[in-house]
Amino acid sequence: MGAALTGELAERRQRISAYGLIVVDDSILLARIAAGYPGAGSWTLPGGGLDWGEAPQEAMHRELFEETGLKGEIRTLLGIDSLRLERNRNGKRIGFHGLRIIYEVVAAGDPHVTEVDGSVAESRWFPLSEIPQLTTVDLVATGLRMLAQAGR
């Protein structure tokens, strides 16, 4: 059955990524996606794709530092979200499957992007009450829902 579905796609892409959900004193740490990347201008959780052979926890720590300049400690695994999208590009159907590993992380400090020419333009703390007014990717709501389900 899977072969029939994927056979219709001109291209299949899969990405495994790890993210840190950091909430301190009713504020959340978010990163703004840079121009030229999908979702440009939107706010997301700090994190990103695993490099080949990299453990998810290592990827989350690396991405957290690149995107916020902060070092954190993993408190717990909140969950793994599976996302499947299909898009048309140049008349061809492209399939994307993302596995998004979300950790609850403890960190503090003033964030600043350390990666040059990366996928994040800025990072900063926001009061949780401001989330509804921000342009965020769905990952933010997914992470906050997982946090609530964990009783935090």
Buried (B, 14 or more C-beta within 10 A) or exposed (E): EEEEEEEEBEEBEEEBBBBBBBBEEEBBBBBBBBEEEEBEEBBBBBBBEBEEEBEBEEBBBBBBBBBBBBEBEBBEBBBEBEBEEEEEEEEEEBBBBBBBBBBBBEBEEEBEBBBEEBBBBBBBBBEEEEBEEEEBBEBBEBBBBBBEEBEE
